């Protein structure tokens, strides 16, 4: 598995020549490509270079979870995600092109340098263009496009989402008790989702710019905005906290070393006393 040469290899020497005892009298080759010739000259022609080595299956995180039977085809794994819809059609294969995380691991290990993840992404695009995507997907993507393409709508939605997540979340995260929420449930059933921050960077930057303009107009010195870490601390405060922890650890180590030294000294003194008593 993961070989540099295909295992489906047959060597034919042709028909039997004069003076040879073995071999066929006539030889005919019938090419049955099961529709592969339709892929020639198109977007998915590179997939015809596949030698069935299995390297893409070994590295694929989806294949490791669902195994080969989950693909519903004789061609499992990432290479099957590309090849099967081209041979059977998108209506027959359903949502097979979505059984991929697009991590790119398959393309990185492919000995034939086939851009498998890019071809899978092209199949998803084709499904949408041909109307084979589900109605829910179309609705969600159109809605997301309208929100992400409009600054006012984006700001309004993210502010509302932040308030809701702050109420429902625990310790800054949404946990499994929110697994009933549509769309989010696919994630929060097994993982925690970090809450959207109450104050966004855009709001902080706008407030800073406003303060900067006011102070420049009045001739006052403009303070430099101190960057913050993911926990809301400034780097200097974070460094001081770390230094304090190191100091505590060092003091603890010194106390431990002193106690060990005293214990060793007591043992030596006791040994010397016993030796004198013995003499």
C-alpha positions in Angstrom: 0.0 0.0 0.0 1.4 3.4 -1.0 3.6 1.7 -3.7 5.3 3.8 -6.4 4.0 1.4 -9.1 0.5 0.0 -9.7 -0.1 -3.6 -8.7 -2.5 -3.9 -11.7 0.3 -4.6 -14.2 0.2 -7.1 -17.0 2.9 -7.7 -19.6 1.9 -9.1 -23.0 4.5 -10.2 -25.6 2.0 -10.4 -28.4 1.1 -13.4 -30.6 3.2 -16.5 -31.0 6.1 -16.1 -33.5 7.3 -18.8 -35.9 9.3 -21.5 -34.2 7.7 -20.7 -30.7 5.8 -23.5 -29.0 3.8 -21.3 -26.7 1.6 -18.3 -27.1 -1.6 -17.3 -28.9 -2.0 -17.6 -32.6 -3.9 -14.3 -32.7 -4.1 -11.5 -30.2 -6.9 -8.9 -29.9 -7.0 -6.1 -27.3 -10.4 -4.8 -26.3 -10.3 -1.5 -24.3 -13.2 -1.2 -21.8 -12.9 2.1 -20.0 -16.3 2.3 -18.3 -16.7 6.0 -19.4 -13.2 7.1 -18.5 -12.7 8.5 -22.0 -15.2 11.2 -21.1 -12.7 12.5 -18.6 -10.1 13.1 -21.3 -9.4 16.8 -22.0 -11.6 17.9 -19.0 -11.2 19.1 -15.5 -10.7 15.6 -14.1 -8.3 14.1 -16.7 -5.5 14.1 -14.1 -7.4 11.5 -12.1 -6.7 9.0 -14.9 -3.1 9.0 -13.7 -4.1 7.1 -10.5 -2.2 3.8 -10.1 -4.4 2.5 -7.2 -1.5 2.5 -4.7 -3.7 3.4 -1.7 -1.5 6.2 -0.3 -4.4 8.7 -0.2 -6.5 6.2 1.7 -3.9 5.7 4.4 -3.5 9.4 5.2 -7.2 10.4 4.8 -8.8 11.2 8.2 -12.3 10.5 6.8 -11.4 7.1 5.4 -9.8 6.1 8.7 -13.2 6.7 10.4 -15.7 5.3 7.9 -13.6 2.7 6.1 -14.0 1.6 2.5 -17.7 0.4 2.8 -18.9 3.9 3.6 -18.1 5.1 0.0 -20.6 2.8 -1.7 -18.3 2.0 -4.5 -15.4 -0.3 -5.5 -13.2 2.8 -5.4 -12.9 4.0 -1.8 -11.0 6.8 -0.3 -10.2 10.2 -1.8 -9.5 8.8 -5.3 -12.9 7.2 -5.2 -14.5 10.5 -4.3 -13.2 11.9 -7.5 -13.5 8.9 -9.8 -16.9 7.4 -8.8 -19.0 10.5 -9.6 -17.4 10.8 -12.9 -18.3 7.3 -13.8 -21.8 7.1 -12.3 -22.9 10.7 -12.1 -23.6 13.0 -9.1 -27.3 11.9 -8.7 -26.1 8.3 -8.2 -23.3 9.1 -5.8 -25.2 11.6 -3.7 -23.1 13.6 -1.3 -19.9 11.6 -1.8 -17.8 14.7 -2.7 -18.6 16.1 0.7 -16.9 13.1 2.5 -13.7 15.1 2.6 -12.1 17.6 4.9 -10.1 19.2 2.1 -7.0 18.9 4.3 -4.8 18.2 1.3 -3.0 15.1 2.8 -4.0 13.0 -0.2 -2.4 15.3 -2.7 0.8 15.6 -0.6 1.4 11.8 -0.6 0.2 10.9 -4.1 3.1 9.5 -6.1 1.4 10.7 -9.3 1.1 14.3 -8.0 -2.7 14.3 -8.6 -4.3 17.4 -6.9 -7.1 15.2 -5.4 -8.4 17.8 -2.9 -8.7 20.4 -5.7 -10.6 18.0 -7.9 -13.0 17.2 -5.0 -13.6 20.9 -4.6 -14.3 21.2 -8.3 -16.9 18.4 -8.0 -18.7 20.3 -5.3 -18.8 23.4 -7.5 -20.2 21.3 -10.4 -22.9 19.8 -8.1 -24.1 23.3 -7.2 -24.0 24.5 -10.8 -25.9 21.4 -12.0 -28.5 21.7 -9.2 -27.5 18.5 -7.5 -26.8 20.1 -4.1 -29.5 19.9 -1.4 -32.0 22.7 -1.0 -30.8 23.3 2.6 -27.2 23.7 1.4 -28.3 26.3 -1.2 -30.3 28.2 1.4 -27.5 28.2 4.0 -24.9 29.3 1.5 -27.0 32.0 0.0 -27.9 33.3 3.5 -24.2 33.3 4.5 -23.3 35.1 1.3 -25.8 37.9 2.0 -24.5 38.3 5.6 -20.8 38.1 4.8 -21.2 40.5 1.8 -22.9 43.2 3.8 -21.1 45.0 6.6 -24.2 46.2 8.4 -25.8 42.7 8.4 -22.5 41.1 9.5 -22.1 43.5 12.4 -25.7 43.0 13.5 -25.6 39.2 13.3 -22.3 38.9 15.1 -23.3 41.2 17.9 -26.5 39.2 18.5 -24.6 35.9 18.3 -22.2 37.2 20.9 -24.9 38.0 23.3 -26.6 34.7 22.9 -23.4 32.7 23.2 -22.4 34.6 26.3 -25.7 33.5 27.9 -25.7 29.9 26.7 -21.9 29.3 27.0 -19.9 28.1 30.0 -16.3 29.3 30.7 -16.3 31.1 27.4 -17.4 28.1 25.3 -20.5 26.4 24.0 -20.6 22.8 25.3 -22.6 19.7 24.4 -25.8 21.0 26.0 -26.3 23.2 22.9 -26.1 20.2 20.6 -29.8 20.7 19.6 -29.0 24.0 17.8 -29.3 23.7 14.0 -26.0 23.9 12.1 -24.0 24.2 15.3 -25.0 20.7 16.5 -22.7 19.0 14.1 -19.8 20.6 16.0 -21.0 21.0 19.6 -22.1 17.3 19.9 -18.5 16.3 20.3 -16.5 19.5 20.7 -16.6 22.8 22.5 -17.0 26.0 20.5 -15.4 29.2 21.7 -17.8 32.1 22.2 -17.8 35.2 20.0 -16.2 38.0 22.0 -18.5 40.7 23.3 -16.3 43.5 22.0 -15.0 43.0 18.5 -11.6 44.2 17.3 -13.4 46.5 14.8 -15.2 48.3 17.7 -12.0 48.6 19.7 -10.1 50.0 16.7 -12.9 52.5 15.9 -13.0 53.7 19.6 -9.2 54.1 19.5 -9.3 56.0 16.2 -12.0 58.3 17.6 -9.9 59.0 20.7 -6.9 59.5 18.6 -8.7 62.1 16.4 -10.0 64.0 19.5 -6.6 64.1 21.2 -4.9 65.2 18.0 -7.4 68.0 17.6 -6.7 69.2 21.2 -3.0 68.8 20.9 -2.7 66.1 23.6 -0.3 63.2 23.3 -1.9 60.1 21.7 -1.4 56.9 23.7 -0.3 53.9 21.9 -2.9 51.1 21.9 -1.5 48.2 23.9 -2.1 44.9 22.1 -3.8 42.2 24.1 -3.5 38.4 24.3 -6.3 35.9 23.8 -7.1 36.2 27.5 -7.4 40.0 27.4 -4.0 40.6 29.1 -1.4 43.0 27.7 1.9 41.2 26.8 3.7 43.0 29.7 1.1 41.9 32.2 1.3 38.4 30.8 5.1 38.4 31.1 4.9 39.7 34.7 2.5 36.9 35.5 4.8 34.3 34.0 7.8 35.8 35.8 5.9 35.6 39.1 5.1 32.0 38.5 8.8 31.3 37.8 9.8 33.1 40.9 7.4 31.0 43.0 8.8 27.8 41.4 12.3 28.9 42.1 11.5 29.8 45.7 9.8 26.4 46.1 12.9 24.6 44.6 15.2 26.6 47.0 13.1 25.6 50.0 13.1 22.0 48.9 16.8 22.0 48.3 17.5 23.5 51.7 15.3 20.9 53.4 17.1 18.1 51.6 20.5 19.6 52.6 19.4 19.8 56.2 18.1 16.3 56.2 21.4 15.0 54.7 23.4 17.0 57.3 21.3 15.4 60.1 21.9 11.9 58.7 25.7 12.6 58.6 25.7 14.0 62.1 23.8 10.9 63.3 26.2 8.6 61.6 29.2 10.4 63.2 27.6 10.2 66.7 27.0 6.4 66.3 30.5 5.9 65.2 31.9 7.7 68.2 29.6 5.7 70.5 30.9 2.5 68.9 34.5 3.5 69.6 
